[in-house]
Amino acid sequence: MTPKSILFWQPRHDYLKLILSHPSGQRLLVFLNYLIWPFLFYICYLLVRSSANFFWQILTATLIGEFIERYLKNKFFWKRPLYIRKDSTPPGLVKKWYETGSFPSGHTTKAIYFFLLISATRVFRPIIYLLFVLPLLFFRVFVGFHYPIDMFGGLFIGGVLWLSTQMLQFPAPMVDFIRLVFNFVFFIK
């Protein structure tokens, strides 16, 4: 195997077509694609509950990460594998998000960022986190949303975001404001 064949690996079978050929396949695909977001919201909840400063760190990392991801995907280094196979964007997914380039994986960027956060803070068990998140990320390669190189790019960017935001301490009024809003929204006294 060459490095290129590893970095741009795709399964021999078109699992996207296989999944969509079943009556409930579309619902399963959409569910698995978006399942990571409520889970990461829960992780955010746990982190902000432990320290309101995490809100500002996460917000900063998210804004920078989204900017980097959108910029790189608009460079259009390569198409997503599903388009190389002449598949179309599955119904239920936001077509605009999938028509840009494949690199980097935004799901992986955020998953790695949060993994490093919870590993450093222990608000959630990292092994349970990985058992939940890794299958969802590998699923995205198997159905043709990404190549392994996209995942490596997301891993790198997520690590850099964590390194660049982990030591940020925001002013007390900003942290106190978020704590007040958080306690109000989640009915915490």
N, CA, C and O atoms as a DFTB+ gen file, in Angstrom:
756 C
 N C O
     1  1       0.842      -1.197       0.000
     2  2       0.000       0.000       0.000
     3  2       0.879       1.248       0.000
     4  3       1.874       1.328       0.720
     5  1       0.501       2.188      -0.796
     6  2       1.229       3.453      -0.844
     7  2       0.621       4.425       0.167
     8  3      -0.525       4.251       0.581
     9  1       1.384       5.452       0.569
    10  2       0.798       6.446       1.477
    11  2      -0.479       7.070       0.918
    12  3      -1.426       7.323       1.663
    13  1      -0.507       7.321      -0.401
    14  2      -1.700       7.919      -1.001
    15  2      -2.903       6.983      -0.886
    16  3      -4.020       7.430      -0.624
    17  1      -2.670       5.684      -1.085
    18  2      -3.793       4.746      -1.003
    19  2      -4.317       4.627       0.426
    20  3      -5.485       4.295       0.624
    21  1      -3.487       4.889       1.406
    22  2      -3.931       4.873       2.806
    23  2      -4.677       6.165       3.134
    24  3      -5.764       6.127       3.710
    25  1      -4.102       7.295       2.771
    26  2      -4.701       8.589       3.104
    27  2      -6.012       8.848       2.375
    28  3      -6.869       9.580       2.869
    29  1      -6.164       8.249       1.203
    30  2      -7.394       8.430       0.426
    31  2      -8.188       7.132       0.309
    32  3      -8.925       6.928      -0.655
    33  1      -8.028       6.266       1.294
    34  2      -8.703       4.968       1.295
    35  2     -10.224       5.149       1.331
    36  3     -10.758       6.042       1.990
    37  1     -10.884       4.271       0.602
    38  2     -12.341       4.157       0.640
    39  2     -12.692       2.691       0.507
    40  3     -11.977       1.943      -0.162
    41  1     -13.785       2.262       1.134
    42  2     -14.177       0.861       0.993
    43  2     -14.523       0.533      -0.466
    44  3     -14.889       1.410      -1.248
    45  1     -14.398      -0.716      -0.794
    46  2     -14.704      -1.143      -2.175
    47  2     -16.187      -1.040      -2.504
    48  3     -16.567      -0.777      -3.645
    49  1     -17.011      -1.250      -1.494
    50  2     -18.464      -1.197      -1.700
    51  2     -18.975       0.210      -1.388
    52  3     -18.414       0.914      -0.549
    53  1     -20.010       0.593      -2.052
    54  2     -20.649       1.885      -1.827
    55  2     -21.679       1.701      -0.707
    56  3     -22.847       1.405      -0.960
    57  1     -21.217       1.884       0.540
    58  2     -22.099       1.684       1.690
    59  2     -23.177       2.752       1.779
    60  3     -24.236       2.514       2.360
    61  1     -22.927       3.909       1.219
    62  2     -23.956       4.941       1.203
    63  2     -25.167       4.464       0.404
    64  3     -26.301       4.578       0.868
    65  1     -24.929       3.935      -0.787
    66  2     -26.044       3.405      -1.596
    67  2     -26.723       2.240      -0.890
    68  3     -27.947       2.119      -0.928
    69  1     -25.939       1.387      -0.250
    70  2     -26.506       0.246       0.476
    71  2     -27.427       0.714       1.597
    72  3     -28.536       0.200       1.749
    73  1     -26.971       1.683       2.376
    74  2     -27.789       2.206       3.481
    75  2     -29.054       2.855       2.943
    76  3     -30.147       2.623       3.460
    77  1     -28.903       3.674       1.895
    78  2     -30.062       4.383       1.341
    79  2     -31.029       3.467       0.607
    80  3     -32.164       3.859       0.336
    81  1     -30.595       2.247       0.280
    82  2     -31.489       1.316      -0.413
    83  2     -32.506       0.681       0.533
    84  3     -33.495       0.108       0.076
    85  1     -32.280       0.772       1.823
    86  2     -33.233       0.231       2.798
    87  2     -34.258       1.303       3.156
    88  3     -33.929       2.489       3.180
    89  1     -35.487       0.901       3.432
    90  2     -36.543       1.881       3.707
    91  2     -36.208       2.860       4.840
    92  3     -36.533       4.042       4.737
    93  1     -35.571       2.397       5.907
    94  2     -35.242       3.292       7.016
    95  2     -33.799       3.786       6.951
    96  3     -33.322       4.420       7.892
    97  1     -33.111       3.507       5.868
    98  2     -31.711       3.881       5.728
    99  2     -31.460       5.372       5.776
   100  3     -30.494       5.828       6.388
   101  1     -32.329       6.135       5.130
   102  2     -32.153       7.592       5.125
   103  2     -32.241       8.140       6.545
   104  3     -31.422       8.965       6.951
   105  1     -33.238       7.678       7.299
   106  2     -33.384       8.146       8.685
   107  2     -32.173       7.746       9.521
   108  3     -31.688       8.536      10.331
   109  1     -31.683       6.521       9.325
   110  2     -30.504       6.056      10.059
   111  2     -29.288       6.904       9.706
   112  3     -28.519       7.283      10.590
   113  1     -29.108       7.202       8.434
   114  2     -27.970       8.010       7.995
   115  2     -28.013       9.401       8.622
   116  3     -27.002       9.870       9.145
   117  1     -29.150      10.057       8.579
   118  2     -29.291      11.394       9.151
   119  2     -29.074      11.333      10.665
   120  3     -28.391      12.185      11.233
   121  1     -29.656      10.330      11.309
   122  2     -29.502      10.175      12.753
   123  2     -28.033      10.014      13.130
   124  3     -27.551      10.699      14.032
   125  1     -27.318       9.121      12.456
   126  2     -25.903       8.885      12.774
   127  2     -25.036      10.097      12.430
   128  3     -24.041      10.362      13.105
   129  1     -25.406      10.821      11.396
   130  2     -24.635      11.995      11.007
   131  2     -24.712      13.099      12.055
   132  3     -23.719      13.772      12.330
   133  1     -25.902      13.283      12.643
   134  2     -26.103      14.389      13.585
   135  2     -26.037      13.960      15.052
   136  3     -26.109      14.812      15.938
   137  1     -25.905      12.685      15.325
   138  2     -25.901      12.191      16.704
   139  2     -24.781      12.792      17.542
   140  3     -24.943      12.965      18.750
   141  1     -23.665      13.108      16.933
   142  2     -22.529      13.630      17.679
   143  2     -22.834      15.001      18.303
   144  3     -22.292      15.333      19.357
   145  1     -23.690      15.787      17.664
   146  2     -23.913      17.156      18.142
   147  2     -24.649      17.215      19.483
   148  3     -24.213      17.979      20.344
   149  1     -25.724      16.475      19.725
   150  2     -26.318      16.513      21.071
   151  2     -25.355      15.953      22.128
   152  3     -25.344      16.401      23.274
   153  1     -24.556      14.972      21.722
   154  2     -23.576      14.410      22.654
   155  2     -22.542      15.475      23.032
   156  3     -22.207      15.626      24.206
   157  1     -22.038      16.207      22.041
   158  2     -21.068      17.258      22.344
   159  2     -21.714      18.398      23.127
   160  3     -21.050      19.039      23.942
   161  1     -22.991      18.656      22.892
   162  2     -23.703      19.660      23.699
   163  2     -23.731      19.210      25.161
   164  3     -23.537      20.023      26.065
   165  1     -23.971      17.929      25.390
   166  2     -23.961      17.395      26.756
   167  2     -22.575      17.566      27.389
   168  3     -22.467      17.930      28.560
   169  1     -21.530      17.306      26.624
   170  2     -20.169      17.493      27.118
   171  2     -19.946      18.971      27.459
   172  3     -19.340      19.289      28.482
   173  1     -20.437      19.873      26.598
   174  2     -20.353      21.316      26.889
   175  2     -21.038      21.637      28.206
   176  3     -20.503      22.372      29.035
   177  1     -22.221      21.082      28.390
   178  2     -22.965      21.297      29.627
   179  2     -22.124      20.891      30.836
   180  3     -22.019      21.641      31.807
   181  1     -21.531      19.708      30.772
   182  2     -20.716      19.235      31.894
   183  2     -19.510      20.146      32.143
   184  3     -19.170      20.443      33.289
   185  1     -18.880      20.578      31.072
   186  2     -17.708      21.440      31.202
   187  2     -18.079      22.804      31.783
   188  3     -17.418      23.280      32.706
   189  1     -19.122      23.434      31.256
   190  2     -19.518      24.761      31.732
   191  2     -20.044      24.672      33.155
   192  3     -19.856      25.600      33.941
   193  1     -20.699      23.574      33.499
   194  2     -21.154      23.389      34.878
   195  2     -19.966      23.349      35.831
   196  3     -20.051      23.845      36.955
   197  1     -18.860      22.761      35.386
   198  2     -17.685      22.677      36.259
   199  2     -16.930      24.005      36.330
   200  3     -16.335      24.320      37.360
   201  1     -16.947      24.790      35.241
   202  2     -16.299      26.104      35.215
   203  2     -16.876      26.911      34.057
   204  3     -16.785      26.504      32.899
   205  1     -17.468      28.053      34.377
   206  2     -18.084      28.895      33.346
   207  2     -17.053      29.422      32.355
   208  3     -17.417      29.806      31.243
   209  1     -15.787      29.449      32.727
   210  2     -14.740      29.890      31.807
   211  2     -14.666      28.991      30.568
   212  3     -14.269      29.439      29.492
   213  1     -15.051      27.718      30.731
   214  2     -15.035      26.796      29.588
   215  2     -15.948      27.276      28.459
   216  3     -15.670      27.032      27.285
   217  1     -17.031      27.955      28.817
   218  2     -17.922      28.469      27.772
   219  2     -17.145      29.338      26.796
   220  3     -17.254      29.174      25.581
   221  1     -16.362      30.262      27.335
   222  2     -15.617      31.193      26.488
   223  2     -14.501      30.484      25.738
   224  3     -14.213      30.833      24.594
   225  1     -13.870      29.497      26.358
   226  2     -12.848      28.725      25.655
   227  2     -13.464      27.964      24.480
   228  3     -12.926      27.968      23.373
   229  1     -14.596      27.315      24.738
   230  2     -15.277      26.538      23.699
   231  2     -15.773      27.457      22.585
   232  3     -15.635      27.136      21.405
   233  1     -16.345      28.586      22.957
   234  2     -16.824      29.539      21.954
   235  2     -15.666      30.035      21.087
   236  3     -15.787      30.095      19.864
   237  1     -14.560      30.386      21.710
   238  2     -13.381      30.853      20.968
   239  2     -12.880      29.768      20.020
   240  3     -12.634      30.033      18.843
   241  1     -12.728      28.548      20.533
   242  2     -12.248      27.431      19.704
   243  2     -13.222      27.139      18.567
   244  3     -12.795      26.846      17.450
   245  1     -14.514      27.215      18.832
   246  2     -15.524      26.945      17.809
   247  2     -15.467      27.984      16.692
   248  3     -15.501      27.634      15.513
   249  1     -15.380      29.242      17.060
   250  2     -15.329      30.297      16.045
   251  2     -14.062      30.189      15.191
   252  3     -14.126      30.289      13.966
   253  1     -12.931      29.988      15.831
   254  2     -11.679      29.849      15.086
   255  2     -11.723      28.580      14.231
   256  3     -11.333      28.596      13.063
   257  1     -12.200      27.486      14.822
   258  2     -12.289      26.210      14.106
   259  2     -13.200      26.284      12.896
   260  3     -12.870      25.750      11.838
   261  1     -14.335      26.935      13.037
   262  2     -15.263      27.074      11.912
   263  2     -14.647      27.914      10.802
   264  3     -14.801      27.604       9.620
   265  1     -13.952      28.976      11.186
   266  2     -13.291      29.812      10.185
   267  2     -12.243      28.999       9.410
   268  3     -12.203      29.039       8.180
   269  1     -11.412      28.273      10.131
   270  2     -10.372      27.458       9.491
   271  2     -11.004      26.391       8.601
   272  3     -10.587      26.197       7.459
   273  1     -12.012      25.701       9.132
   274  2     -12.664      24.634       8.359
   275  2     -13.295      25.180       7.078
   276  3     -13.091      24.624       5.999
   277  1     -14.057      26.261       7.195
   278  2     -14.717      26.834       6.014
   279  2     -13.680      27.314       4.999
   280  3     -13.841      27.108       3.797
   281  1     -12.628      27.947       5.484
   282  2     -11.586      28.438       4.586
   283  2     -10.955      27.275       3.815
   284  3     -10.829      27.332       2.591
   285  1     -10.561      26.225       4.533
   286  2      -9.904      25.092       3.875
   287  2     -10.857      24.335       2.957
   288  3     -10.462      23.927       1.865
   289  1     -12.105      24.140       3.382
   290  2     -13.056      23.425       2.523
   291  2     -13.370      24.213       1.260
   292  3     -13.622      23.627       0.207
   293  1     -13.357      25.524       1.359
   294  2     -13.601      26.345       0.164
   295  2     -12.395      26.378      -0.766
   296  3     -12.523      26.771      -1.925
   297  1     -11.235      25.973      -0.280
   298  2     -10.057      25.831      -1.146
   299  2     -10.248      24.641      -2.083
   300  3      -9.615      24.551      -3.135
   301  1     -11.128      23.737      -1.683
   302  2     -11.527      22.604      -2.513
   303  2     -10.317      21.770      -2.973
   304  3     -10.089      21.578      -4.167
   305  1      -9.560      21.287      -1.995
   306  2      -8.398      20.458      -2.305
   307  2      -8.807      19.192      -3.061
   308  3      -8.132      18.781      -4.006
   309  1      -9.910      18.580      -2.643
   310  2     -10.455      17.414      -3.342
   311  2     -11.918      17.258      -2.968
   312  3     -12.372      17.712      -1.918
   313  1     -12.638      16.602      -3.866
   314  2     -14.069      16.357      -3.647
   315  2     -14.258      15.281      -2.590
   316  3     -13.366      14.477      -2.317
   317  1     -15.438      15.293      -2.012
   318  2     -15.804      14.211      -1.093
   319  2     -15.906      12.910      -1.876
   320  3     -16.283      12.920      -3.048
   321  1     -15.571      11.787      -1.237
   322  2     -15.620      10.494      -1.931
   323  2     -16.987      10.181      -2.536
   324  3     -17.061       9.566      -3.600
   325  1     -18.051      10.587      -1.884
   326  2     -19.380      10.262      -2.409
   327  2     -19.596      10.903      -3.771
   328  3     -20.309      10.339      -4.602
   329  1     -19.005      12.060      -4.026
   330  2     -19.159      12.705      -5.329
   331  2     -18.252      12.072      -6.377
   332  3     -18.586      12.057      -7.562
   333  1     -17.114      11.555      -5.946
   334  2     -16.232      10.836      -6.878
   335  2     -16.966       9.595      -7.402
   336  3     -16.823       9.220      -8.566
   337  1     -17.758       8.962      -6.516
   338  2     -18.539       7.777      -6.901
   339  2     -19.833       8.144      -7.614
   340  3     -20.627       7.266      -7.951
   341  1     -20.047       9.422      -7.845
   342  2     -21.247       9.923      -8.539
   343  2     -22.516       9.779      -7.695
   344  3     -23.623       9.743      -8.231
   345  1     -22.346       9.696      -6.358
   346  2     -23.509       9.740      -5.473
   347  2     -23.901      11.199      -5.282
   348  3     -23.116      12.102      -5.570
   349  1     -25.108      11.425      -4.799
   350  2     -25.517      12.794      -4.498
   351  2     -25.651      12.940      -2.987
   352  3     -25.617      11.958      -2.245
   353  1     -25.801      14.173      -2.554
   354  2     -25.969      14.413      -1.122
   355  2     -27.254      13.738      -0.664
   356  3     -28.320      13.993      -1.225
   357  1     -27.166      12.882       0.346
   358  2     -28.369      12.194       0.815
   359  2     -29.424      13.168       1.333
   360  3     -29.083      14.181       1.942
   361  1     -30.692      12.871       1.097
   362  2     -31.772      13.704       1.626
   363  2     -31.674      13.775       3.160
   364  3     -31.359      12.787       3.823
   365  1     -31.947      14.950       3.693
   366  2     -31.890      15.139       5.142
   367  2     -30.591      15.769       5.600
   368  3     -30.481      16.194       6.750
   369  1     -29.598      15.835       4.711
   370  2     -28.338      16.487       5.041
   371  2     -28.299      17.833       4.315
   372  3     -28.895      17.989       3.249
   373  1     -27.603      18.786       4.892
   374  2     -27.540      20.123       4.312
   375  2     -26.603      20.086       3.105
   376  3     -25.383      20.004       3.249
   377  1     -27.196      20.148       1.921
   378  2     -26.451      19.983       0.662
   379  2     -25.290      20.965       0.555
   380  3     -24.204      20.595       0.110
   381  1     -25.511      22.200       0.956
   382  2     -24.486      23.242       0.859
   383  2     -23.215      22.855       1.625
   384  3     -22.110      23.178       1.190
   385  1     -23.365      22.170       2.755
   386  2     -22.211      21.785       3.569
   387  2     -21.390      20.694       2.894
   388  3     -20.188      20.578       3.132
   389  1     -22.034      19.901       2.058
   390  2     -21.356      18.758       1.461
   391  2     -20.789      19.047       0.078
   392  3     -20.008      18.254      -0.447
   393  1     -21.170      20.163      -0.511
   394  2     -20.695      20.480      -1.848
   395  2     -19.332      21.146      -1.861
   396  3     -18.716      21.266      -2.921
   397  1     -18.846      21.583      -0.703
   398  2     -17.498      22.136      -0.643
   399  2     -16.509      20.978      -0.576
   400  3     -16.900      19.814      -0.657
   401  1     -15.252      21.297      -0.432
   402  2     -14.233      20.253      -0.364
   403  2     -14.394      19.357       0.846
   404  3     -15.200      19.616       1.739
   405  1     -13.618      18.314       0.850
   406  2     -13.702      17.292       1.882
   407  2     -12.788      17.566       3.074
   408  3     -13.035      17.063       4.171
   409  1     -11.747      18.351       2.871
   410  2     -10.707      18.555       3.890
   411  2     -10.898      19.877       4.592
   412  3     -11.075      20.905       3.938
   413  1     -10.865      19.872       5.919
   414  2     -10.732      18.800       6.911
   415  2     -12.103      18.344       7.393
   416  3     -13.123      18.930       7.031
   417  1     -12.121      17.306       8.204
   418  2     -13.369      16.841       8.800
   419  2     -13.710      17.709      10.013
   420  3     -12.992      17.711      11.013
   421  1     -14.809      18.439       9.907
   422  2     -15.258      19.274      11.025
   423  2     -15.702      18.440      12.214
   424  3     -15.477      18.820      13.364
   425  1     -16.337      17.299      11.939
   426  2     -16.731      16.407      13.029
   427  2     -15.502      15.986      13.832
   428  3     -15.527      15.990      15.063
   429  1     -14.434      15.623      13.134
   430  2     -13.219      15.170      13.813
   431  2     -12.557      16.317      14.565
   432  3     -12.073      16.123      15.680
   433  1     -12.529      17.497      13.979
   434  2     -11.941      18.661      14.650
   435  2     -12.591      18.866      16.014
   436  3     -11.907      19.005      17.028
   437  1     -13.914      18.881      16.022
   438  2     -14.627      19.128      17.275
   439  2     -14.507      17.950      18.234
   440  3     -14.375      18.137      19.444
   441  1     -14.553      16.733      17.690
   442  2     -14.450      15.546      18.546
   443  2     -13.101      15.489      19.256
   444  3     -13.045      15.158      20.440
   445  1     -12.022      15.802      18.560
   446  2     -10.691      15.784      19.171
   447  2     -10.559      16.913      20.180
   448  3     -10.026      16.715      21.271
   449  1     -11.037      18.080      19.823
   450  2     -10.985      19.215      20.752
   451  2     -11.666      18.851      22.076
   452  3     -11.104      19.072      23.149
   453  1     -12.877      18.292      21.994
   454  2     -13.600      17.937      23.217
   455  2     -12.957      16.760      23.944
   456  3     -12.981      16.699      25.174
   457  1     -12.388      15.833      23.194
   458  2     -11.685      14.720      23.836
   459  2     -10.531      15.248      24.684
   460  3     -10.351      14.818      25.824
   461  1      -9.764      16.160      24.144
   462  2      -8.644      16.723      24.905
   463  2      -9.137      17.520      26.109
   464  3      -8.521      17.481      27.174
   465  1     -10.238      18.238      25.945
   466  2     -10.812      18.982      27.078
   467  2     -11.241      18.045      28.207
   468  3     -10.908      18.275      29.369
   469  1     -11.977      16.992      27.862
   470  2     -12.442      16.106      28.936
   471  2     -11.306      15.274      29.520
   472  3     -11.358      14.893      30.690
   473  1     -10.288      14.991      28.724
   474  2      -9.136      14.265      29.252
   475  2      -8.391      15.110      30.279
   476  3      -7.866      14.583      31.260
   477  1      -8.346      16.418      30.052
   478  2      -7.648      17.320      30.971
   479  2      -8.482      17.639      32.206
   480  3      -7.929      17.941      33.263
   481  1      -9.802      17.575      32.086
   482  2     -10.668      17.996      33.192
   483  2     -11.341      16.851      33.931
   484  3     -11.724      16.999      35.092
   485  1     -11.484      15.727      33.277
   486  2     -12.136      14.539      33.858
   487  2     -13.608      14.771      34.221
   488  3     -14.101      14.215      35.202
   489  1     -14.307      15.595      33.428
   490  2     -15.742      15.762      33.659
   491  2     -16.541      14.625      33.033
   492  3     -17.734      14.477      33.298
   493  1     -15.881      13.826      32.203
   494  2     -16.516      12.691      31.536
   495  2     -15.414      11.666      31.317
   496  3     -14.253      12.033      31.137
   497  1     -15.762      10.402      31.331
   498  2     -14.737       9.363      31.152
   499  2     -14.286       9.307      29.701
   500  3     -15.093       9.048      28.809
   501  1     -12.997       9.550      29.458
   502  2     -12.490       9.574      28.077
   503  2     -12.731       8.275      27.304
   504  3     -12.987       8.322      26.101
   505  1     -12.656       7.141      27.953
   506  2     -12.849       5.865      27.246
   507  2     -14.292       5.735      26.758
   508  3     -14.533       5.248      25.653
   509  1     -15.239       6.163      27.566
   510  2     -16.650       6.125      27.153
   511  2     -16.869       7.104      26.005
   512  3     -17.594       6.810      25.054
   513  1     -16.242       8.255      26.103
   514  2     -16.320       9.246      25.032
   515  2     -15.833       8.641      23.712
   516  3     -16.501       8.757      22.685
   517  1     -14.672       8.000      23.751
   518  2     -14.107       7.402      22.535
   519  2     -14.989       6.283      21.995
   520  3     -15.154       6.151      20.782
   521  1     -15.557       5.476      22.892
   522  2     -16.430       4.386      22.453
   523  2     -17.679       4.912      21.744
   524  3     -18.243       4.238      20.882
   525  1     -18.096       6.098      22.107
   526  2     -19.257       6.711      21.472
   527  2     -18.874       7.422      20.183
   528  3     -19.561       7.277      19.172
   529  1     -17.782       8.190      20.201
   530  2     -17.437       9.082      19.095
   531  2     -16.710       8.372      17.951
   532  3     -17.008       8.641      16.787
   533  1     -15.785       7.493      18.243
   534  2     -14.992       6.867      17.175
   535  2     -15.839       6.129      16.130
   536  3     -15.586       6.282      14.935
   537  1     -16.835       5.336      16.541
   538  2     -17.670       4.700      15.498
   539  2     -18.378       5.723      14.598
   540  3     -18.535       5.491      13.400
   541  1     -18.802       6.846      15.174
   542  2     -19.467       7.870      14.365
   543  2     -18.495       8.490      13.357
   544  3     -18.871       8.785      12.223
   545  1     -17.248       8.683      13.781
   546  2     -16.256       9.261      12.864
   547  2     -15.873       8.270      11.772
   548  3     -15.767       8.648      10.605
   549  1     -15.662       7.001      12.136
   550  2     -15.322       5.992      11.131
   551  2     -16.480       5.772      10.154
   552  3     -16.264       5.498       8.974
   553  1     -17.692       5.895      10.655
   554  2     -18.880       5.778       9.809
   555  2     -18.821       6.782       8.659
   556  3     -19.221       6.472       7.537
   557  1     -18.319       7.992       8.944
   558  2     -18.257       9.042       7.927
   559  2     -17.280       8.699       6.809
   560  3     -17.465       9.128       5.671
   561  1     -16.241       7.928       7.126
   562  2     -15.322       7.471       6.083
   563  2     -15.979       6.350       5.276
   564  3     -15.900       6.334       4.047
   565  1     -16.623       5.423       5.969
   566  2     -17.211       4.268       5.288
   567  2     -18.335       4.633       4.330
   568  3     -18.528       3.958       3.319
   569  1     -19.081       5.696       4.636
   570  2     -20.170       6.072       3.730
   571  2     -19.733       7.071       2.666
   572  3     -20.531       7.442       1.806
   573  1     -18.482       7.510       2.711
   574  2     -17.968       8.369       1.662
   575  2     -18.090       9.855       1.912
   576  3     -18.023      10.638       0.965
   577  1     -18.267      10.271       3.160
   578  2     -18.281      11.698       3.453
   579  2     -16.864      12.252       3.546
   580  3     -16.634      13.435       3.295
   581  1     -15.911      11.385       3.912
   582  2     -14.522      11.819       4.102
   583  2     -13.540      10.723       3.741
   584  3     -13.889       9.547       3.646
   585  1     -12.298      11.147       3.543
   586  2     -11.153      10.254       3.418
   587  2     -10.424      10.243       4.760
   588  3     -10.640      11.137       5.577
   589  1      -9.562       9.247       5.007
   590  2      -8.760       9.268       6.230
   591  2      -7.919      10.547       6.376
   592  3      -7.736      11.027       7.494
   593  1      -7.411      11.100       5.282
   594  2      -6.615      12.324       5.389
   595  2      -7.446      13.484       5.941
   596  3      -6.911      14.357       6.624
   597  1      -8.732      13.497       5.654
   598  2      -9.617      14.536       6.197
   599  2      -9.712      14.404       7.715
   600  3      -9.764      15.394       8.444
   601  1      -9.733      13.150       8.168
   602  2      -9.801      12.885       9.604
   603  2      -8.491      13.317      10.282
   604  3      -8.509      13.898      11.367
   605  1      -7.362      13.026       9.633
   606  2      -6.068      13.454      10.186
   607  2      -5.988      14.976      10.250
   608  3      -5.466      15.533      11.216
   609  1      -6.503      15.646       9.222
   610  2      -6.539      17.110       9.241
   611  2      -7.384      17.621      10.394
   612  3      -6.989      18.563      11.082
   613  1      -8.551      17.006      10.614
   614  2      -9.405      17.388      11.738
   615  2      -8.739      17.122      13.072
   616  3      -8.865      17.912      14.008
   617  1      -8.035      16.012      13.156
   618  2      -7.302      15.666      14.387
   619  2      -6.253      16.735      14.684
   620  3      -6.137      17.193      15.821
   621  1      -5.503      17.127      13.685
   622  2      -4.466      18.150      13.861
   623  2      -5.082      19.488      14.270
   624  3      -4.630      20.111      15.231
   625  1      -6.106      19.931      13.547
   626  2      -6.722      21.227      13.837
   627  2      -7.361      21.225      15.230
   628  3      -7.238      22.200      15.971
   629  1      -8.040      20.131      15.583
   630  2      -8.632      20.032      16.921
   631  2      -7.581      20.117      18.017
   632  3      -7.800      20.757      19.046
   633  1      -6.434      19.467      17.796
   634  2      -5.344      19.530      18.773
   635  2      -4.774      20.926      18.896
   636  3      -4.490      21.389      20.001
   637  1      -4.604      21.602      17.770
   638  2      -4.085      22.978      17.791
   639  2      -5.083      23.910      18.478
   640  3      -4.682      24.790      19.240
   641  1      -6.368      23.727      18.218
   642  2      -7.379      24.562      18.884
   643  2      -7.332      24.366      20.392
   644  3      -7.417      25.330      21.154
   645  1      -7.198      23.120      20.819
   646  2      -7.135      22.860      22.256
   647  2      -5.877      23.516      22.861
   648  3      -5.949      24.177      23.897
   649  1      -4.740      23.322      22.203
   650  2      -3.504      23.920      22.710
   651  2      -3.589      25.442      22.778
   652  3      -3.063      26.057      23.706
   653  1      -4.246      26.042      21.804
   654  2      -4.305      27.503      21.755
   655  2      -5.363      28.107      22.671
   656  3      -5.312      29.306      22.942
   657  1      -6.318      27.321      23.154
   658  2      -7.376      27.893      24.005
   659  2      -7.383      27.354      25.433
   660  3      -8.090      27.891      26.285
   661  1      -6.623      26.322      25.705
   662  2      -6.729      25.689      27.024
   663  2      -6.332      26.595      28.188
   664  3      -6.855      26.436      29.291
   665  1      -5.431      27.529      27.968
   666  2      -4.966      28.382      29.053
   667  2      -5.672      29.740      29.102
   668  3      -5.352      30.576      29.946
   669  1      -6.621      29.956      28.206
   670  2      -7.317      31.240      28.194
   671  2      -8.156      31.405      29.463
   672  3      -8.962      30.542      29.813
   673  1      -7.949      32.515      30.129
   674  2      -8.752      32.871      31.294
   675  2      -9.451      34.183      30.960
   676  3      -8.805      35.202      30.718
   677  1     -10.753      34.144      30.950
   678  2     -11.515      35.316      30.569
   679  2     -11.816      36.172      31.794
   680  3     -11.805      35.664      32.915
   681  1     -12.085      37.468      31.598
   682  2     -12.351      38.367      32.729
   683  2     -13.531      37.888      33.572
   684  3     -14.495      37.318      33.062
   685  1     -13.425      38.136      34.868
   686  2     -14.447      37.680      35.823
   687  2     -15.861      38.114      35.442
   688  3     -16.779      37.307      35.585
   689  1     -16.094      39.352      34.961
   690  2     -17.472      39.722      34.594
   691  2     -18.045      38.836      33.483
   692  3     -19.229      38.500      33.507
   693  1     -17.215      38.461      32.518
   694  2     -17.690      37.586      31.438
   695  2     -18.028      36.199      31.971
   696  3     -19.047      35.621      31.596
   697  1     -17.188      35.669      32.835
   698  2     -17.403      34.348      33.418
   699  2     -18.627      34.371      34.330
   700  3     -19.444      33.451      34.304
   701  1     -18.750      35.431      35.139
   702  2     -19.902      35.549      36.038
   703  2     -21.204      35.655      35.257
   704  3     -22.217      35.084      35.661
   705  1     -21.187      36.379      34.141
   706  2     -22.382      36.508      33.311
   707  2     -22.812      35.142      32.775
   708  3     -23.993      34.798      32.817
   709  1     -21.861      34.378      32.277
   710  2     -22.194      33.051      31.744
   711  2     -22.686      32.139      32.858
   712  3     -23.630      31.376      32.653
   713  1     -22.071      32.199      34.024
   714  2     -22.526      31.379      35.149
   715  2     -23.970      31.721      35.502
   716  3     -24.778      30.830      35.765
   717  1     -24.293      33.023      35.506
   718  2     -25.657      33.472      35.803
   719  2     -26.643      32.941      34.752
   720  3     -27.695      32.409      35.108
   721  1     -26.314      33.080      33.474
   722  2     -27.178      32.601      32.395
   723  2     -27.307      31.081      32.464
   724  3     -28.409      30.546      32.344
   725  1     -26.196      30.391      32.654
   726  2     -26.198      28.926      32.729
   727  2     -27.100      28.456      33.878
   728  3     -27.935      27.573      33.686
   729  1     -26.937      29.032      35.049
   730  2     -27.745      28.642      36.202
   731  2     -29.226      28.932      35.975
   732  3     -30.082      28.162      36.411
   733  1     -29.535      30.034      35.297
   734  2     -30.919      30.355      34.997
   735  2     -31.514      29.350      33.999
   736  3     -32.610      28.834      34.216
   737  1     -30.799      29.079      32.921
   738  2     -31.291      28.183      31.869
   739  2     -31.480      26.759      32.395
   740  3     -32.449      26.089      32.037
   741  1     -30.571      26.303      33.232
   742  2     -30.645      24.926      33.732
   743  2     -31.219      24.817      35.138
   744  3     -31.088      23.777      35.784
   745  1     -31.855      25.888      35.618
   746  2     -32.547      25.908      36.904
   747  2     -31.632      25.475      38.064
   748  3     -32.015      24.671      38.914
   749  1     -30.439      26.023      38.068
   750  2     -29.488      25.732      39.137
   751  2     -29.487      26.923      40.087
   752  3     -29.419      28.073      39.652
   753  1     -29.561      26.647      41.371
   754  2     -29.580      27.741      42.357
   755  2     -28.201      28.220      42.657
   756  3     -28.026      29.134      43.462
